[in-house]
Amino acid sequence: MHYRNGREAKNGDKIIGMLSGTIDAVGTLRDATPGNDYCNGHIQQGHEPSTSDPIACMCDCLHVDDVMAILAEKGLDKRPVGK
């Protein structure tokens, strides 16, 4: 299982889901099974699993660390100095 950018996906990862071209869900990957990059597992958004947790389509998700790296490349990873 791999995210949109090719990074290996693992249950327990903190992820961001972008199914509709915008951020739809932020949470922890759970119940995903190897060998499938589509509609595989759920994005757990609370402390406990819920039947309302969104489906995780790996090809529409990114690991939070990769999103933070993109923000760092743009200089958006640090709070601006106050004026």
Secondary structure by P-SEA (a helix, b strand, c coil): cccccccccccccccccccccccccbbbbccccccccccccccccccccccccccccccccccaaaaaaaaaaaccccccccc
